[in-house]
Amino acid sequence: MASVAKALIDTVTPLIVGLVINLLVTGSTVQNVMWWCVAAAASGVCSAVLGYYANYTYGGLQIDSDYQLEKRAIDKVWHWRQDQYASYDAAECHRRVNNDSNVISVFFLMSGIKFVVSLGSIVALLVVLLTINVAVAILCGILTMLSGLVYLHLHNEVFRKNLEYKQAFARYATCELSQFADVMFIRRHVLFDRYKQLLDHSIVDVRAGYVRNNEVVARLSSQNAALCACLQAVMLLLGAWQVAVGNMQVGYLATASSYFGMLVTTVQYFTEFGVDYQSCRASFERIKEIWARPQEPNGSQVIPDVHSLGCKDLTFTYPGKDAPTVKGLSTLFEPGQLWAVIGQNGTGKSTLLKLLNAEWAGLYEGSVEYGVTGPTKEPIEQSEVDHYALRRDVFGFVEQEPPIVEDSLWNNLTMMCAEEPSRERVMELVQQFGLEHLLATCPDGLDTVLGESGISLSGGEKQKVAIIRMLLAGPRVMLLDEPTSALDAHSAGVLAQVLREMSRDHVIIVVSHDKKLLSACDGVLELG
């Protein structure tokens, strides 16, 4: 509303200028002219105040709407069906979410507001011009229609070129990210020339797309500018003739000229609006592709505890592969034993853990079942279970190469806990798994930041952090994928002892080749 009010007030000043000229031509006193000058100043001040309020309000609205779009897209990515990650490109996805969301929010706020303001300005200008001179008003109306025809002629081409450019830039962003993500690998093997060639090759499509997009936008703008220049000359000639024949006062010629300039600017904005619209349309298509990907199925039943888990005739084939990784498997895991899953590489050991952990929900054949507490309770099939609640509250998973979040050591250790543990309990596990030497090198102890901008950890230290955070969370079901592959012999022995003790009342399944850990297991499933 502030922007619309400002635009309407801005139409007053040229009218006052015309009135002042008319008064001077007719010999009016300076005192009469002065009051009109005061009115012009007052309208300018009101316009400035309204402009400040509109710009101030816009800033908050823009960042809020941008964030809501980004948050929705990120949530969609979190809940994609698992097979959608086969071609997942984090850099390209980030480019879509971050840049395209910004384009959409800016368009609907800035361009949307300007569209309403410009439309209101055109109506107001034409109404005032009709009161001054009908012929000049008709000419201005013709300008508006002709400018629209120029845009309609090129709008599809503007959309195509803009979409091609954005797709090419997203691919370039992926290549550029690899230059930073792989920096240690590049340095170690002196692959500077190879990675430079990849970057050079990637920018070719970006440059070509940008040039093509810029060319069609420039063509649209120059055609519109040429049309406006010709019509402006015609308007001046028409205005001069109307003054000469006595149909318009000379002061209103200045008003009409100013209004025509404002109208030209407004009409040119509509051309820019069209270009912005096509850019927004291209961005929306890219965001919509993220929203439209299949979401992973999830049941509604929340189970607070699991006393057993198993599968019947379980078969699973990775997307894009012909042969199943897991085929016709039937087994049952219960507490009271420490379970081991063994087998050669490629026999589906890690895959089985992920299937039990409901990471491939809806993409397997057969059944995965969870036994719930109570003698009369029947096992519940995975498809009926809210597997997000299951993984959050009941299951724990230790990856073979566990990620470390760029945060404090304390938060990395306790992030899975429903309630924050005591410092004594955390230090007990730190000492038990031999992480004291890490603390000795941390300047801020448990509050030291880990990650790229902080302290880096070895593979063994990462595994210890992952093991400790699972033990602190204390889930009913624990799944561990090669948890000792980077551990020293002492820490591997400690883990074996801890897991054996906890297996009395927890379901614990370990994938491992470690003989010491396997010797502690009393239930073994061999795949392949």
LUMZA-220662 format. One record per residue: residue in one letter; x, y, z of N, C-alpha, C, CB in turn. Coordinates in steps of 0.02 Angstrom, whole numbers, plus 50000, padded with zeros to 5 digits. Each point is the difference from the previous one (the first is absolute). Glycine has a CB too. Layout:
residues N
aXYZXYZXYZXYZ ...
This chain:
residues 528
m500414994050000499595006050000500435006350000499114993750060 a501435006049977500455005850002500295001549932500284997450119 s499904997349844500285001049933499495002849952500794990550021 v498585007149984499475002649957499875007350016499484988649992 a500485013150073499895007050019500565004549976499364996150100 k501265001549905500585003949976499955001349925500714995050091 a499094999849872499955000849927499475005249981500374988149986 l499075011750050499465004949986500225007150017499154991050022 i501205009750034500245006750019500515002649949499814997250121 d500604998249852500515002249951499695002849936500764991350046 t498615007049941499685002749940499785007350010499614988449970 v500395013950093499765006850014500505005249979499354995550096 t501305003349914500525005149988500005002649928500674994550088 p499335001349859499995002849933499375004249986500674990249963 l498775007850069499385003949990500085006950032499324989449999 i501005010950060500125006550033500475004349958499824994750113 v500695002249857500465003849957499635003149941500944992250033 g498615003949937499615002749945499555005750021500034988949948 l499665010450112499575005450026500415006350012499254991550053 v501365007849975500435005850013500175003649935500484994350102 i499695001949847500175003149935499395003649972500854991049977 n498575005950029499395003349976499865006550038499534988849969 l500595011150097499905006150040500485005549980499604992950094 l501025005349894500505005149980499835002849931500874994150068 v498905001649887499825002449932499425004850003500414989249952 t499115009550094499415004450005500115006050045499304990149980 g501325010850047500165005950039499804999650072499885006349899 s500064987750130499814999250070500555002650046499304990149970 t500525011650093500495002750048500464994550025499175008950034 v501414993549992500494995350028499724996550061500935007249957 q498644996450081499714997150061499584993949983500005011250054 n499604989249892499604994349979500444994149979499095007949964 v501454993749999500464994849977500354996650059500185006449893 m499974997750160500374997450058499624994450034500535011250016 w498814989549991499624994950034500014993449961499275008950048 w500724991649887500064993849960500684996850007499185004749919 c501344999550090500684997250011500044996450067500495009349930 v499174993750121499984996750066499634993349994500015011350058 a499464988549903499634993749989500444994849967498945006549992 a501474995749959500464995349966500524997250049499855006449893 a500404997850152500494997750050499684995150048500615010849991 a498774990750031499654995650046499884993149969499455010050052 s500354989949884499894993549967500654996149994499045004949937 g501524998750051500654996649995500214997050066500325007949911 v499564995650145500174997450067499584993950016500325011650038 c499024988849947499574994250012500234994049959499035007750023 s501174993549915500254994649957500624996850030499525005849900 a500934998350127500624997550029499864995750062500615010149957 v498924992250085499844996250062499684993349982499835010950062 l499714989249890499684993849979500514995249968498925006249983 g501554996649978500524995849970500444996750052499995007549901 y500194996350152500404997150054499634994250034500565011250019 y498804989949996499614994850034499934993749956499375009050062 a500514992149873499934994349954500644995949996499155006549935 n501434996950058500644996549995500184996550065500385008449916 y499474994850140500164997050065499594993650010500275011450047 t499094988949937499564994250008500204994449953499085007550034 y501134994449905500184995049950500564995550024499635007949911 g500884994950123500584996250020499824993950042500665010449997 g498914990650054499804994550042499574994949964500055007650096 l499484994849862499574995449963500404995849951499075008250011 q501444994849958500394996349950500394994250031500095010549933 i500254990950122500414994650030499554994750031500935008350023 d498494993650004499544995050029499724995449946499715008150092 s500064994849853499714995949947500534995649967499145008849980 d501464993950012500554996149972500164994050044500475010449948 y499554990850118500154994550047499464994749999500625008150072 q498754993949924499454995149999500054995549939499285008050062 l500894994949880500084995949939500594995250008499535009449931 e501034993150095500594995750009499854994450050500755009749975 k498924992050080499854995050051499554994549973500125008750089 r499384993349870499564995049971500374995449953499045007950010 a501414995049949500384995949953500474995250036499935009349916 i500404993250137500464995750039499614994350033500755009950021 d498664991650005499594994750031499814994749948499565008350083 k500294993949856499854995249946500604995549986499185008249950 v501414994850047500614996149987500124994950056500495009749937 w499404992450125500074995450057499554993949993500305009750072 h499124991149897499504994749999499924996849931499425005950091 w501054995249864499994996449936500014992550013500585009649942 r499124986750012500084992750002500734998449989498814998149958 q501434996750075500724998750002500324999349930499814994450109 d499825002849843500294999049934500125006649963499444988949995 q500275016650029500095006549968500705002950013498775002050012 y501594995150036500675002550015500544996949957499625001950116 a500184993649839500504996749957500375005149957499294989649998 s500365015649980500325005249959500025006650037499604994249896 y500415005550169499985006150041500645004049993499234994350081 d500715012049904500565004549994499905005850050500184996949876 a500195003050179499895004950053500105007249976500374991450083 a500155009849877500145006849976499455002549955501234997750008 e498544998049946499485002149954499355001250037500554993549908 c499305002250141499395000850040500045006450041499864987550004 h500725013850025500095006250038499905006149957500804994150075 r499465005649863499915005649954499265001249986501124997549948 r498514997250041499295000749987499645003250060500044990049923 v500085007050134499635002250060500185007150018499964988250041 n500695013349961500225006650023499855005549950500884994350065 n499345004849873499945005349950499295000649974501194998249969 d498514996150012499345000449969499465002150050500374991149920 s499705007050143499525002450050500045007550006500094989150062 n500525013649936500095007250004499685003549940501064998350064 v499034998949877499705003049939499245000250006500974995749932 i498734998850093499274999750005499745005050051500044987949968 s500285012350092499755004550052500085007349980500294991450086 v500285010349882500115006949977499485001849948501244999150024 f498624996249931499515001549947499325001650029500634992649921 f499125003050124499325000950025499945006150046499834987749990 l500715014150043499975005950043500155006449961500344992950098 m500285007449875500215006249966499625000949935501134998950052 s498894996149904499685000749935499245000150007500974994249946 g498765001950100499285000150011499765006850023500044987950027 i500325015150020499825006650024500065005149944500384997050116 k500185002649848500105004849945499464999249946501234999850023 f498564994149966499484998949950499365003750019500494988749973 v499305010550090499395003450023500095007549998499744990350074 v500845012149949500145007249999500005002749929500674998850105 s499664997649850500055002349930499315000149967501174995449993 l498444999450021499334999949972499585005850025500074987549991 g499985013850075499645005750028500255006649972499824993550103 s500845007049885500285006149973499755001349929501024998450071 i498954996349889499765000849931499285002549999500764990849962 v498825006250081499305002150003499955007350021499654988350027 a500725013550026499985006950025500255005049948500164995750117 l500405002549850500285004549950499535001049941501144996250033 l498554998449944499545000649943499375004050019500434989049956 v499345010150106499415003950022500165007450001499614990350069 v500975011649959500195007150001500115002649930500534998350112 l499804997849845500115002249932499355001049962501094994050001 l498415001850013499345000949968499695006750018499844987650002 t500295014750060499735006550019500395005749968499624995150108 i501015003549873500405005349969499895000149925500864998750089 n499204995349879499914999849927499874992849980500765010049983 v498694988949983499784993249982500484996949950498825003350021 a501415000549930500434997349948500664997450029499495007949918 v500814996050128500634997950031499884993750042500415012050003 a499024987750032499854994150041499934993749957499425007450084 i500254993449858499924994349955500674997549975498885004449965 l501575000350018500674998149977500374996050054500045010249926 c499914992050135500334996450055499714993050008500235011050058 g499114988349933499704993450004500254995449946499005005250050 i501104997649890500284996049944500704997550018499325006749917 l501074997750114500684998050021499974993850045500385012049992 t499174988150057499954994350046499854993549964499605007950088 m499934992349865499814994049963500574997549955498815003850003 l501525000849962500544998049955500584996950038499675009149922 s500494993750137500544997250040499844992950021500305011550041 g499064987249977499804993350018500074995149943499225004950081 l500654997349858500074995649942500724998149989499005005449948 v501464999350064500724998449993500194994450049500245011949964 y499524988450098500174994950049499704993249981500055008850089 l499304991349891499674993749982500364996449944498925004950036 h501404999049920500354997049944500614996050022499615009549930 l500704992450127500634996950019499984996250067500555009249938 h498874990550096500014997550068500204992650005499135008350027 n500664987549926500194992950003500754999049991498874997049956 e501425007050001500734999549989500385002350062499835002049877 v499915003250156500315002450063500004994450052499635011849975 f499824984550032499954994650048500504994449984498795002750018 r501234995249920500444994449981500735001750013499174996549913 k501045009450066500705002050008500195000650073499955006049890 n499584996650151500145000850070500074993350035499405010949999 l500164984449984500034993350030500654996449980498744999449999 e501455001149937500634996949977500605002850039499494998349885 y500515008250125500565003150036500024997650072499925010149926 k499524989550107499994997950071500214992750008499105008450022 q500694987449931500214993050003500754999449991498874996449956 a501405007449996500724999849988500395002650060499795001549877 f499955003850155500355002850058499994995250059499715011549961 a499744984750047499964995150053500534994549991498775002350012 r501334995649925500534995049987500695002850014499274994749913 y500825011650071500645003250014500115000450076499925006749893 a499554994850145500065000450073500234993450029499115008850002 t500644985749970500224993450023500754999049988498864995549976 c501365006349965500714999449983500435004550045499694997249881 e500075008850130500375004750042500064997550072499615009449927 l499844987650098500024997450069500534994650007498795002750013 s501284993149935500504994650004500715002850006499244992849932 q500885013250041500665003050005500185001450074499855005149886 f499644996350154500125001450071499954993650042499545011649983 a499974984250001499894993950040500594995149992498765001449986 d501544998349955500544995249987500695003150005499224993949927 v500845011750109500635003749998500604995950024499345010550018 m500574985450035500564996250025500204994549951499635002450118 f499874994549850500134994949949500375003149941498974993650037 i500815012349942500325003549944500735001650016498895004949967 r501224997650093500695001850020500444993850005499555009950063 r500174984949967500404994050013500254996949935499344997950104 h500245002149845500184996749937500155005049943499284990550035 v500765015949984500185005349952499564999649938501194999950042 l498165000649969499524999549945499745006849979499674988750043 f500755016549965499785006849986499765000849928500805004150085 d499594993349868499835000949929499344996549983501225000849972 r498704993150054499384996349986499395003750025500654989350006 y499385013150056499425003450028499885006849968500214994050108 k500335009349870499915006349962499644998749934501045004650054 q499144989949914499664998249936499264998650011501084995449957 l498765001250099499304998850015499625006550010500324989150053 l500005015649982499685006550012499935003949934500485000250117 d500044999749843499975003549935499464997149955501225002450009 h498724991049991499504996749959499295001750024500824990749976 s499105009750090499355001350029499765007149986500254991650089 i500215013249910499795007049992499785001449928500795003350091 v499404992549862499825001249929499245000449992501044994149963 d498605001050065499275000049994499695005950038500024987649989 v500285014250068499745005750038500065006549959500324994350108 r500275006749862500105006149962499535000249940501215000250036 a498734994149928499564999949942499285001250020500784992049943 g499005005050112499325001050024499875007250021499984988250036 y500525014849997499925006950023499975004849940500624997250106 v499805001649844500015004349941499334999549963501254998649990 r498504995350002499364999149965499435003350039500424989249950 n499575009950116499495003050041500045007649998500014989950073 n500605012849931500095007250000499805003049932500934998850084 e499204997449862499845002649933499265000949991501014994449956 v498595000750066499285000649989499705005450045499954987949967 v500325012950094499775005350045500185006949971500124992350099 a500505008349874500215006349970499585001749939501174997950042 r498664996949919499585001249941499315002650020500634990949939 l499095006150113499355002250024500025007250025499744988250031 s500785013450009500065006850028500115005249945500464995150105 s499985003449846500165004949949499415001149953501204996750006 q498424998049979499415000949958499485004450035500204988849948 n499735010150117499535004050038500235007250006499664989850063 a501005011249947500275006850006499935003949935500804995850086 a499325000849858499935003349935499275002149988500974993249955 l498575002350063499305001649992499805006050042499764988049976 c500495012250087499835005650045500295006549974499974992050096 a500645007949877500315006149974499605002949942501124995850036 c498654999949920499605002349942499345003050023500534991249928 l499145005450120499365002550023500075006450041499594988350001 q500985012550033500115006250038500055005949953500594993550090 a499755005649853500055005449951499315001749972501164996349970 v498444998550017499315001149975499595003750053500084989549929 m500015008750136499625003250053500175007450005499964989250062 l500685012549933500205007150003499715003949941501064996750059 l498955000249883499725003449942499245000950008500914995149928 l498764999750097499285000550011499845005250053499874988149967 g500525012050087499895004950053500105007149976500364991550082 a500175009649878500125006749973499435002349956501234997850004 w498504997649955499445001749956499385001750041500474992549911 q499415003650145499425001450042500055006850034499874987750018 v500745014350001500105006750029499885005349947500834995450082 a499435003349858499955005049946499275001349981501124996349957 v498464998650045499305000949980499565001950059500174991849908 g500145008950151499635002450058499634994750038499895010449941 n500264983250049499664994650036500344998250066499624995749890 m500985007150122500364998350061500445005950020500004987749971 q500025013850094500435005450024500734997849997499085004250075 v501365000849916500714998549990500304996650062500085009749922 g499684992150137500274996850061499854992650002499865010750059 y499554987449915499824993050000500404996049949498875003350037 l501465000249916500454996449955500594997250040499675007549903 a500584996550145500544997650044499744994250043500525011550002 t498854989250023499714994650040499944993649958499375008550069 a500364992249870499924994249957500674996849983498975005349953 s501554999050036500664997349985500284996050060500215009749922 s499694993150138500234996450060499624993550009500305010950053 y499044989449938499604994050007500184994749948499085007050046 f501074995549894500204995349948500654996450019499435007249913 g501054996850115500624996850023499884994950055500615010449969 m498934991350078499844995350053499664993849971499885009650081 l499694991549870499654994549969500484995549962498975007049992 v501514996149973500504996149964500394995650050500105009149912 t500104993950145500364996250051499574994350026500655010350032 t498714991149979499554994950026499914994449950499425008750068 v500484993249869499904994949947500634995849992499185007649942 q501404995850062500634996249995500074995250059500535009649940 y499194992450118500024995350056499604993749985500125009750078 f499324991149886499604994249984500404995149956498965006950009 t501474995949949500444995749961500494996450047499905007649900 e500394996250147500454997050049499624994950044500705010550001 f498684991150014499594995450039499924993449963499395009750053 g500514990849882499954993949960500624995850002499215005949927 v501374997550069500644996450004500084996950069500515007949916 d499324996050137500044997450068499534994050009500315011550042 y499114989149928499514994550006500274993649969499075008449997 q501244992149945500284994149968500574997150040499665004549889 s500755000050142500534997650044499714996450060500745009449963 c498744993550066499664996950058499694993449979499785011350050 r499934988549890499694993949976500514994449993499145006849940 a501464995050034500534995149993500224997550069500385005549893 s499694999150155500204998050068499464995750032500675010550011 f498704991249978499464996050029499994993049973499345010450015 e500804988849921500014993349970500554995850032499565004749891 r501014998550124500564996450031499844998150073500805006249925 i498874998450111499804998450069499454994850000500315011650036 k499224989049916499444995349997500254992949988499265009149957 e501294990250007500274993349987500234996850066500365003649884 i499905000450162500184997550067499384997950038501025007450002 w498464996949996499384998550036499654993949972499875012150026 a500204986849909499614994749966500304993150007499625008649921 r501004990950102500304993350005499624995750051501125004949969 p498854988550019499624995750045500255000450072499784992349903 q499755008650143500175000250071499994992850027499525011750012 e500904987150037500054993250025499384998450042501265000650000 p498464993349992499404998150039500174999450073499544994049900 n499985007750142500114999550072499354998150034500935008549995 g499104986550049499414998050036499825004950055500274988149974 s499185010550059499765004550052500084997350071499195004349917 q500974989350089500034996950066500675001450034499204991049961 v500775012050097500615001450039500094994550052499875012549982 i500704984250016500134994650048500575002350046499624991049918 p500245009350147500505002650047500564995250016499115006850047 d500804986849936500514995150018499984994349950499925003050123 v500654993749867500054994349955500394994650037499955007349895 h499764986750113500364994750034500294994949951499255001550099 s500594999149837500304995749950499895003149931499824989650072 l500595008649881499895002149931500244994549954500115012250031 g499544987149914500184994749954499705001349932500064992050095 c500045003249861499755000749932499784993149974500765009949979 k498784990349974499754993949968500045000749925499234997950097 d501144997649872500074999949928500195007049973499164990649994 l501305012650040500205006949982500445000049938499935003450122 t499875000549829500385000849937500055007349984499614988749958 f500995013550024500115007149984500505000749944499735003250119 t500105000949832500445001549943500105007549997499604989849936 y501035012350061500155007149995499755002849933501004998650074 p498735007549926499775003149937500555000149948499215007050065 g500614990949875500484999949945500384993649993500115012050016 k499814983350031500344993649997499514994449984500865004150083 d499394990749887499584994449980499964994750054500295002349881 a500274996150149500024994550049499865002750070500834993749929 p498775002850112499865002250068500624999550045498814996449985 t501275008450059500544999750049499814995550058500355011649968 v499034988750053499734995450051499434996149968500325007950096 k499694985449910499514995949966499724994650046500595002249891 g498754998150120499644994850036500244998950071499824994849892 l500395010450143500284999250067499454999950052501045005849963 s499004989150082499544999650057500424998950063499054995449927 t500865008850122500394999350062499665004050055501084998449935 l499145000550127499715003450058500565001850048498904993849987 f501115012450035500495002450049499645001750065500765004549908 e499494992750147499695001250065500545001850050499074991949974 p500755011350083500495001450052500224993650034499495011450018 g501054989250020500284994150033500614997449965498884997250040 q501225005049897500604998149962500285006249966499554988249982 l501105011750009500325005249959500054997249929500665004950099 w498994998249856499944997449932500535002849954498784998750019 a501494997049939500485002149949499734998149931500974998650081 v499135005849871499854998649930500664999849962498845005550006 i501314988949963500654999249967499884997949927500564996950110 g499985003349851499964998049930500505003949958498804997250015 q501285000649924500465003349955499735006949980500404988849957 n500045015350013499795006649976499454999249947501145004750024 g498354999649980499474999949950499444995150014500845003349921 t499174993450138499484995250015499405003150036500884991350007 g499145015350005499425003550027499995001150075499414995349906 k501185004450127500025000850073499775007150020500944991650006 s499385013449967499815006950016499305001549976501205003549994 t498624993749948499335001049973499474997350048500464999449884 l499674994850146499524997150046499895004750060500364988449965 l500185014550062499925004650056499555005949980501134996750044 k498985005949895499605005749977499274998049988501025004949948 l498874989050030499314997749991499664999250068500344994049894 l500005003350154499724999450068499885006950030500584989050015 n499845015749966499955006950026499495004249963501204999250034 a498434997649920499455003349962500255005649954499244997250094 e501385002149881500265005249955499784998849927500985001350076 w498794992749909499764998549932499264998250003501154996149965 a498485007650075499294998550010499625000049934500075005150114 g499534989649876499584999649941500364997749937499345008750050 l501304989749955500394998249940500264992850003500325012049987 y499434984050059500214993050006499404995449989500945003350080 e499214990449910499484994949996500064995650062500005000149873 g499454996650145500004996150062499785004550057500914992449957 s499355006350102499785004150058500585001050048498834995749988 v501155010250046500435001550057499535001250058500965005049928 e499144991450127499515000250055500355001850065499294991549942 y500345012350100500255002150065499554997050054500475010849952 g499854985450093499634997250056499935005350054500424988449974 v498975012650051499875005150050499874996850068499535007649912 t500524996550140499954997550068499314997350015500875008250035 g499104986150001499364997050019499914993249969499515011450011 p500264983750028499964993149975499484999149945500364996250111 t499135008049888499474999149950500105004349938499234997350092 k501295006549907500125004649944500294996249940500185009550081 e499514991649861500274997149939500535004749971498904994149977 p501615003049989500505004349968499675004949951500854990750012 i499445015249982499735005249957500455000849939499495006050099 e500214994049842500385000749938500245007249992499334990649946 q501255010150024500325006649995499555005249966501104994149995 s498515003949957499585004749963499485003450045500184993149898 e499655003950159499515002850045500315004650052499304989949983 v501365010250021500355003550054500235006949978500374988950046 d499575015949999500315006649989500764999150009498955006550041 h501404992749903500714998250008500455005850019499804991249916 y499955015050078500395005750025500014999850076499695006949898 a499734991850132499964999350073500404993950023498875005650001 l501114989149958500364993850017500755001450004499114993149944 r501175010250006500725001349999500195005250053500034997249878 r499525007450136500165005150050499994997250071499515008549923 d500004987250092499884998050069500234993050018499055007749997 v500994987849954500104992950016500654997349971498774998550002 f501435003849939500594997449966500605004650007499244994249919 g501345002750081500635003749995500434996949945499955003250123 f500425000949841500384997549943500705003150003498954998649929 v501564997250067500695002349996500264998349930500194998550125 e499965006749836500244999149932500734997949999499175008449960 q501034988449986500714998149993500445006249994499664989349944 e500095015750021500355006549995499535005350026500694996249899 p499275004550167499505004550030500165007349987499794991550088 p499705012549898500105007249989500115003750066499304999449896 i501085005950100500095004450057499705006849982501074993850038 v498485008650003499675006449988500465005750021498864994750017 e501135010749945500425005850017499685003550060500405001449880 d499794996250178499715002450064500494998050055498784999149957 s501045002250104500454998350056500034992450008499725010950058 l500834986849974500084992950016499424997650043501255001149991 w498555003150058499444998350044499374998749959500505006850092 n499334997649863499394999249960500054994049952499805012450008 n500794986249967500094994149958499894993650040500815006449929 l499364993750134499924994050042499284999250024501195001150036 t498455004349975499354999750034499415001449954500585003550103 m499534997549832499455002249956499434995049993500855006549939 m499274987150075499484994949994499604999250064500704994249916 c499505009050137499684998950066499355003850005501124998450051 a498354998249974499375003450011500065005050057499384989949958 e501025008350092500145004550056500765000650007498924996850060 e501315009249954500725001150004500314995950057499855011549952 p500664984550033500304995850053500455004250046499974990149922 s500215006850133500455003450046500705000249971499304996350099 r501085008749922500695000649977500414994050024499915012650001 e499934984950059500364994250027499924993949955499855004650116 r499524994349860499884994249957500375000649934498884998550053 v501135007549920500365001149937500754998850010499135008549963 m501154994150091500724999250012500174992750014500055011750044 e499484984749986500114992850014500104996249934499315000950105 l500275000549845500064996649936500605002649960498764998449999 v501395008050007500595002749967500634996450024499445011349989 q500614987750076500584996650028499994992649982500025008250095 q499394988849906499944992949986500244998349929499034999450080 f500825005149873500204998849930500635003849980498804998149974 g501565004550074500665002849987500005006449959500414988750006 l499125015750008499995006549965500325005650042498964996349941 e501385001850115500315005250041500545003849961499774993150102 h500605003349855500535003449962499715005349953500704989550008 l498685009249967499685005049957499825006150042499544991049925 l500185007950134499835005650043500625004050019499044993650045 a501535003049962500625003550019500225004849946500334990250068 t499485008449869500205004449944499475005349985500664990649953 c498765008950081499465004849987500075006050046499244990649964 p500835015350008500115006050042499425001550047500705004549909 d498694993850071499415001450042499674993750026499835010449934 g500544984150068499734993850027499404997649960500415003350112 l499064994849923499404997449967499645005449959499894991750092 d500275014649920499685005449963500385001949937499565004350107 t500984992249878500395001449940499604998249937501074997850064 v498965006649886499634998949938500394995249955499495011550008 l500154983549966500294995249953499795001849929499984991050088 g500365006149863499815001249930500515004149963498824999450034 e500995003049906500465003549956500275006350032499404995449904 s500195008150134500235006250031500274999050070499165006149931 g500884987650091500254998550067500514994450000498925003850046 i501024991750003500464994450007499784994249955500275003450119 s500194993949843499844994349957500154993550038500245006749895 l499374988150092500074993650035500254994649952499085003350079 s501264991849949500214994249962499404995449991501195000950044 g498894994049912499464995349990499804996450063500394998549884 g500104999550157499864996650063499655004450049500994993049981 e499215013350023499675004850045499285001149980501105005550022 k498774994949913499315000749977499574994050021500415006949902 q499884987150091499624994150020499865000050075500514993649905 k499965008650134499905000350072499455005050018501204996850019 v498815008949948499475005050012499324997149983500825009349975 a499134987249968499364997049979499774994750048500295002449881 i500174993550143499824994750048499765003050066500854992349947 i499525012750078499815003250063499325003349995501215001850027 r498655001749918499365003549995499424995049996500575009649943 m499544984450028499484995050000499904997250071500264997249880 l500285001550154499954997250068499675005050047501024993149980 l499135013450012499685005250041499255000249987501075006749999 a498734992449939499285000049984499664993850027500245006749896 g500124987650106499734993850029499404997349964500435003850106 p499574995649827499414997449965499894992650014500195008449911 r499204989450081499824993050012500334995449948498915003650050 v501144998849888500314996249946500625003749977498884995249963 m501685001250032500635003049979500264996349938500265003550119 l499875000249828500264997349938500695003249988498834998149952 l501684997850040500685002649992500324997049938500115001450125 d500125002949830500284997949937500775000850003498935003249938 e501424991350067500745000150004500245005150051500064996349880 p499715003450182500155005250049500725000250023498844999150036 t501544995449952500704999750023500505000649943499624993050096 s500155008749844500465000049941500575004950008499044996749929 a500875008650110500535005050009500225000550073499555006349902 l500214989050141500175000450071500654996250015498785000950027 d501565001350025500574996350025499754993750037500695010750010 a499764984650004499814993650029499675000850068500954994749939 h499315010050102499725000950067499285002549996501145002550045 s498735002549913499335002849994499514994949971500495011449986 a499764984449966499584994849971499804995050054500575001549889 g499894996950156499854995450054499505002950049501134995249988 v498945011350027499535003450045499304999849970500915007450043 l499044994149892499355000049966499684993150003500395009349925 a500014985650061499734993150001499714998450069500844996649912 q499525005450140499774998650068499365003850016501184997950036 v498805008549946499415004250014499384997249963500755010150015 l499344988149922499444997549960499754993450027500455006049900 r500004989750120499794993550027499585000850063501044994749951 e499175009950092499625001350061499315002849985501075001950061 m498895002749890499375003349984499534995449961500605010950000 s499684983949969499584995649958499504995850041500944999549918 r499155000550148499534996250042499295002749993500934997550080 d499015009249915499325002849995499935004949942499904998650124 h500575001149829499955004149939500094995449939500455010250060 v499244991849885500134996649936500595003549968498784996549985 i501785000050008500615002949974500254995849942500295004950113 i499804998149829500234996549940500625003649975498824996249970 v501715000050018500645002849979500214996949934500345001950120 v499835002349832500334997749939500745001050010499005002949926 s501394991950067500715000750016500424994449969499685005750106 h500964995949883500504995049982500524999250057499845002749877 d500055000950177500475000150056499934993550041499955012750004 k500574983349998499974993550034499885000850075500774995349914 k499525009950117499905001050071499275001650015501195003950012 l498515000449946499305001750010499554994049985500255012149971 l499914984249977499594994249981500034994650054500215002549879 s500374996950155500064994950052499555001550059501184998049964 a498615008450043499555001850055499274998749981500825008650038 c499054990149898499314999049976499794992650009500145009549917 d499234989550102499764993250007499424998549953500385000250119 g499435004649840499514998849947500305002549936499025000850080 v501044994949869500345001949938499554998549941501134997750052 l498795007549904499644999049937500515001149944498885003850050 e501224990949910500475000549944499615000849935500854992950062 l499315012449901499675001449936500444997749943499405009950050 g500264988149896500384998149940500254992950002500325011749988 
